[in-house]
Structures are given as C-alpha cells and as structure tokens.
Amino acid sequence: MSEYLMRSLMFVPAHIDKLMDSSVNVEADVLLFDIEDSVQPVSNKQVARDKVVKYVSEGKFEGRQIFPRINDRESGQLLKDVTQLTIPGITGFMYPKAKRGEDIYFFDKLLETIEYEKGIPVGTYKIIPLIETASAVMNVQEICTASKRVIAIAYGSEDFITDLEGIHDEEHVSLFTPRAMIAMGARAHNIIPIDTVHVRVKDLEDLEKNLVLSRKLGFEGMLVLNPMELPLVHQYYSPSNEEVEHSREILRSDEEARESGVGVAIINGKFIGPPFVAKAKKILKLHESIINKQKK
C-alpha cells in the first residue's frame, strides 16, 4: 500500500472561481486542478494558472494532495504550466495523453531542470500519467517505469474510446480489457491504479456497479467529476469494519502461530499463508491512512 491516499481524485476547472472556492471544503483525497481540457479558450489557461498559484499560496489547501492536470508536451503550454506551478503546496502533476514511456521521461527531465533552477530538491514533484490512448494502454508498463516520480496511473476512458474508434456501451464492456491491463500494469510495478471517471454523474446506481467491478479488477481509486460521487467512491475504496477486524485477526493468529512454532495459522478451517498476511497488512495500513486523514 502506497503512502499516498488516493481513493478519489476530483477534477476542478481551475479558471472558475466558484468551483475553486467550493473545492476548499470538498472531501476528495486528491484535487486535480485542471489547466487542460476543461479550460477553454486557450486564453483561460493563464487565468487558471494564476488562480492555482493564488489559492495554493494563500494556504487554502494546506495539507491537501494537489495535482494540477497540466497540458501535454505538444500543446505549447507545458513549459508555462510547470514553471509557474512548481511551488510549495503542489504535490505533483497529472500528465495527460502519455502515449509511451518517452513522454514521461521527457516530463521527468523537465521537472528536474526546473527543480535545479529553483533550488528545489530533485524528485519533489510526483507524476500521475493519464492513460488515454490505445498506444498508452499497450505501453502501460513502459510508462509506469519511465520515472521514479510516477506514483499512480489513471485511466481516461472517453479519449481512449475515441482513439480506439470504439463504442462506450451501457454495460462498459468496451472498457473492461483496458481497465484490466492498466490495473495489472500498475500493480506489477507497485504503482497505484486509478479507474476512469463515471460519466453518468447523477446515476449513482450505475456508479456503484462500476465500483464493484473496479475493486474486483484491483483499482485503488477513481477519477471523480462531482462531489456527489464521493461518499460511494470512498465507501468502496475503503476497508469495511469486517475487513479491518478480519485483518487484525489474521495478524494475531499469524503471530501466535509463529511464536508457538506451528508456522501457519488456521482460521475457520482455512490456512493463513503469506498472501493472506500481506493483504491484511495492506488493508490495515490503508485503514490507518484514512483514520489519519479524518483526524486532520
């Protein structure tokens, strides 16, 4: 389990005062201040940068995880984004349209240069690549290993479906394979997999169906468009009371078995081997992270 709590990552168009103001009290684990797709026309991108700098510098998001979604390397906006937004209070950046590892390596070196120039410790700013194309899905492991700054990868399904020339069907069948590949690619390299946005924002029943599948596939969090989604998202990506108690029982039984020389504990007729113990430790670590956040 990562040191980063990322059950929910909510997009906030950074050029709109009303949305920036309301995000101060939003319970999302990560705030993705958007400088990219939702910020139009292009002239509003500088407005968005200025607002992020202002709000963060004023301490309105102190203690929060802030990852602006910046523009990609072909946009003509990337240098302005990272030069102006590499300030205290920013955790890192969501990098869009990452197609291959080279894109993330390039962005890593750009951040390194700016950190050197500003006297900031190298590696301070983390990266969350956004997987939005067929090539990115096929290159997911390469993207995960392109930089030590990469702590999570997120799936952008709508751009992916457009690139694929596929159809986003009501049962989300067309998203199943890329979701599975992204989750496996991330977990293979100890990186947090973040599931795609739920585009039917007001359909909480469909959201819940997606969350059930998302957990089964191994995702640890989800991109969010509206605060109304947060209670369900947090419920499904947080351990239940039963899971927490069962995990504690597993660790107690494992410890007792070791101390008595038995080796392997048995709970309710099931052998508790190393995979069960490892999972129990991860669940309890996540539970502790959630409790610590609630205390702040």
N, C-alpha and C positions, 0 to 999 in steps of 0.2 A: 504494500500500500504506500502510495506516494505521500510526501509531506504536504502536498497541495490538496486542499479540499475542493473538489470540482464536480459537485452533483449538478449544479445549474450554472450555465454561462449565458447571461442575458444581453442581447443586443440593445444598445441605446444610441439612436441617431444623435451625434454629438453637436449638431448645429442648431438644435431646438431647445431653447431654454426650459420650456415646460417639462420636457422629458428628462433633461439633465437634473432639474430640481427634484422631480419625483423619484429619480433613481437613488437619491441620497438615502431614502428610507426603505428601499427595496431589499428583500432578504436573499437575493441571489448570491451564491458563493463567489461568482466572478462577474464583473461588469465589463462588457465588450463595447467600449465607446467607439462607435462606427465612424470612420473617416472615409469609408469606401462606398459600397453600392447604394446605401440609403441616402447618401449625401449628394444631392444634385440641386442646381447645376454645379459645374466644377468650381465656380467662384465660392461656393459654400464650404469647400474643403478647408480653406484658410480660416473661415469662421469657426468651423468645427475644431480645428487645432487650437485656436485661441481660447475657445471655451474649455477644452480639456485642461490646458495649462492653467487657466484661471481657477477652475473648480478644484483641481488637484493641489495647486499651490496654496489655496486658501484652507487646505486641510479638511475639506468636506468629506473626503473618502479615506481618511486616516485609518489604517489597519485593514483596509479592504484590498482584495486582489483586483488590480486594474490592468486589463489587456486591451488597448486600443486595436481595432482592426484597421490596419493601415492599407495603403494601396500597393499593388504588386510592382515588380521591377520594370515592367514595360509601360507603366502608367504615366511616367514623367512626374509623379508626385511623391515617390518613395523617399527621396533624399530630404525633402522638406518635412515629411512626416517624422522620420526618425531623428533628424537634427533638432526639431522643436519639441519632441515628446520624450526624449531621453532625459527625464527629470526625476527628482525624488518623489516617490509616491506611485510611480508606474512600475508594475511588476514585470511586464514584458509586452509582447506584441503578438496578435493573431496575424499570420501571413497568409493572404488569400491566393488562390489559383496556383498553388505549388504543384508543379507537374512532375518534377523529378528532384533527386537529391541535390543537384547542382543549384537549384533555386534557393534552397535553404542554406547551402554552403555559402553562396554569394551574400545572402542576407546576414548570416553569421559574421562574415568578414566586414561587412559594412558597419554592423553594430560594434565590432571590435575596434575599428578605426575611430568611430565616434567616441567610444569609451576612453580610448587613449587620449584623444584630443581634449576631452573634458575632464580628464583625471579621475575617471570612474573606474573602479575595479573591473577588469575584463571578465565577462561572463555574468555580469549583474542582471542583464535583461534576458528573460527567457522567451522561448518561441512556441507558439501553437500553430502549426501548419494547418490550413484548411484544405481538405481533400475534396475537390470539386470537378474533377475531370476523369475520364476513363484512364488516361495515362497515369494520373496520380494514384488511382486505385491499384493499377498494375505495378507501380513503383513504390508502394507504401513502405516497404521495409527499407528501401534506399533513403526515403525521406526521413524515416524515424532515426536513422543512424548518421545523417549528414552533419549533425551538430549536437554537441553535448548540451546545448541550450534547450533542445526540444524536450518538453516535459509532458506534452499531450498532443494528440492529433484529433481533429474534428472533421466530421463528415458534412459536406454541403450537398444535399440531395438534389435540389432543384437545378442548380447549374450542372450537376452530374448528368441528370436525365436529359437535359438539353444537349449536352456534349455527346451523349450516347445516342441521341435521336430515338430514345425510348419513350415509354408512356408511364407516368406515375399513376398506377391503377389504385382503386379504392382499397384493395387488400394489401397494398405496398409490396406485392410480390417482386416487382422490378427492382426494389431496393434491398432485397434480402441478401443476395450474394455479395454486393459491395460492402454492406454493413458487416457481414461476417468476416470478409477479408480485412477490413480496416481494424476491427476489434482484435483479430488474431495477429495482424502485423504489429499493432501497438503492444500487445501483451508479450509477444516474442522478444521485445526489447525493453520491457519494464517501463513502458510509457502509457499514460492514461488515455483510453479510448473514449471519445465524446461523440454521442449519437447526434443525428441530424435534427433540425428544427421540426416541429409539428406544425404544418402549415394551416390546418383547420383549427385555428386558435380557440374558438368557442366550443368545439366538440370535445369535451373532456372525456367522454366515453371512448372515443377513438384514441385520444391521448393515452388513456390507461391501457388499452390493448397494445399500443406501441411500446409502452414502458415495460409491460410484462415480457414482450419479445426482446426488448433491449437488454434487460437484465439477463435473460437466458443466453444471449449472444456474448455477454461479457463486458458490456459498456459500463462505465463508472459514472457517467453524467450525460447531460443533454443540453444542446443549444436551445435557448428559450427566446420567444418573441414578446410574450406578455406576462406580467406578474401573476395573472390569474392561474397560470400553469404551475407556479412554483410549489404550492402545497402537495400536489400529486407527484411532481418530479422529485421533491425531497423525500416523500414517503417511500417511493420505490428504490431510490438510490441510497437509502439509509437502512442499517440493520434493524430488524424488528426486535422487540423486547425478548421474544422467544429465541431469536438467533443469538442475541447477546448472552442470554443465560446459558444456552446450549454450548456456546463457545467457551464460556467460563468453566462449564462442567468438563468439557474436553480437556482443557489445560490442567484442571485439577486432577483429573483421572490419569492423564499422561504423566504428571509429576509424581503421583503416588505409585504408578507402575514402575517408573524409573527407580524411585527410592527403594522399592521393595524387591527390585531385581527381576520383576516379571517381564519387563521390556515393552510389551504392547498392552494398552488398556482395552477393556471391552465395555461398551455402553449399550444397553438394550440389545444385547446379542450381536453387536457389530464391533469388529476390530477397528480401533482408532489408530491408524497408521500415520506416517509423516504428512501425507497430503491433508488429512483432516486437521492435524495440529497447525500446519502452515495457514490453512484457511481460517481457522479460529483466531489466530494471531492477527491476521489482516482485518477480520471483522471487528475485533476489539480495538485495534488501532484506529479504524475509521470511526467507530463509536466515540472514542476519546476525542478525535478531532472535532466531531460535531458538538460534543459537550463543551469543549473549549471555546468554540465559536459562539455558542449560546451564552456563555458567561461574559463575553466582551460587550 
